[in-house]
Amino acid sequence: MNVSRPSVHPVEAPPLTDLAAQNALRVRMKDVQGMPGTAGGLVLRLCQLGFAAISLSVMATTSDFPSVTAFCYLVAAVSVQCVWSLSLAIVDVYALLVRRSLRNCKVVGFFTIGDGITSTLTFAAACASAGITVLIANDLNKCDVNHCKRFETATAMAFISWFAVSPSFLLNFWSLASR
């Protein structure tokens, strides 16, 4: 039997260290631009807010959007996106002004869940509106009596808002998962 025994090959025990020495060896994660409390995160929030607000205002200026459920859903989804993005942009501005890091696990979890919900709502509403817009424009050929260009613009702005929400969600989720 070829088994090594401690008496034959002594193994030295690792040195005991106190808790403070172990914590001193930890390296704090670098702030990645786009995460909450960074300038990149604020830019993403402002892009989300801007494109959602444009989508909302374009859709709200059409007179016949309430007749289609998908367009009502788009208005509701981008309204929620506007409120969410505005509130988190305010939090980002505060964090930047007082130089606070938003790395609390509960805060990042809250941001992740909120971004996930709003991005899903915005994407679903944009997809539904795109389907109705294609139906009206290409299949029914009724663009002359409807506001096709406005519907297409509002839908495109909702998609761009979703593209701006996705990096925020992914970075928050990555930050939460890497803890």
N, C-alpha and C positions, 0 to 999 in steps of 0.2 A: 504494500500500500504506500503510495507516494503522497502522503499528506504532510504538509508543513505544520510543525507545532511551534507555539510561541517560545518554548524553551530552546528550540534549535535555532529559529529565526525570530528573534525578538522584534516586536512591532512597537514602535513608540507611540504613545497616546498623544492625540492632538492637544496642544496647550489650551488650557481653560481661559476663556476671556470673559470679561463682564459684558453686560448688555450695552453699555455706552460705547464700548469699542466696536461691537458688532454694528450698531447703528451708524457709527462714523464711517464705516466702509461702504454704506449704501450710497448709490449715485442717484441723484434726483433726475427724473426724466426731463429732457429739454422740451421747451414749449414749441410745438409744431404749429406753424402758421395755418390758420383755419380752425384751430380749436378755440373753445370759448375763452374769452379774456385776452385774446391776441388781436393784433391789428388785422391779420388775415381773416379771423373769425368775424370781426366787425364788418369787413368788406363783403364777406359772404352774406351776412345778415342783411346788409343794406341792399345787396343785389336781389335777394329773395323778396324783400319788402318792395323794392321798386318794380320788379316785373309782376309781382302779384297785384300791386296797386294799379299798374297799367292795365292788366287783364280785367280787373274789377271795374275800372272806370270805363273801358271800352265796351264791356258787356252791359254795364248799367245804362249807357247812353243809347242803346238800341231799344226801340219801343216794343219789339215782339219777343224778347228773350223769355219772359215768363210763360209763354205758350209751350215751351219745350222743357221737359224735366231735366235733361242733361245740362242745359244751360243754367237752369236754376241751381243745380248741384255745383256747377263750376263757380257761380257767384258765391255760394255758401263756402266752398272749399278755399277759394282764394281770399275770402274775408277772414276765415280762420287763420290762413297762412299770414295775412297782413298783421293780425293782432299778435300772433306768436312771434313773428320776426321782429316786429317793433319792440315788443317787451324784452326779447333777448338782445336786441341791439342796444337798448338802454342799459341792460345789465353789463354788456361788453364795454360800453363807454365808461360806466362806473368803475369796472375792474381795471380798465386802462388808466383812468385818472388817478385812482388811489394805489395803483401798482399791486393789485391783488391777483393771485393765481386762483383760478377756478378748478382746482384739482380735487375737490372733495368728492368722494365716491357717490354720495347721495345727490349732489348737484349735477354731476356728470350723468348719472343715471336718469335724472329728471329731464335733462337736455336731450339725452338719447331717445327716451320714450316719446317726448314731445316732437322731436324731429322725425321720428319714425312714423308717428300718426299723421302729422301734417304732410309729410312727403307722400305717404300712401293716399291720403285724401286728394291731394293736388294732382298726383299722377292719374288716379282713377277718373277724376273729373275731366282732366285734359283729354284722356283717351275717349271718354264718352262723348265729349263735345266734338272731338275730331271725327268720330264716327258719324255723328249727326250732320256735321258740316260737309263731309264727303257725300252723305246721302242727299242733302239739299242741293249741293252744287253739281255733282256728277250724275247721280242716279235719277233725280227728279227734274233736273234742269230748271230750278225755280230761283235762280240767283237774281233774276230781274225784279222779283217781288219781295225778296228777303235781303237782309244785310250780310251777304256772304263774306265780304272783305272784313267787316267788323268781327264776325264770328271767327274767321280764320286768324285774325290778329289777336283776339282774346285767347284763343286756344294756343297759339304759338307762344304768347307771353306766359301762359300757365305752364307750358312745357319748359320754358327757359327758367322759370321760377323753380320748377322741380329739379332741373339740372343744378341750380345753385343750392338747393336743400340737400341733395345727395352727398356732396363732400362733407357737409356739416354732420350729417347723420353718421357717415362712415368713420370720420375722425373721432367723434364722440364714442361710437361703439368700440372702435379700436382702443381708445384710451381706457374705456371701462373694462374691456376684456383683457387688457395687458396688466391689470392690477394683480 
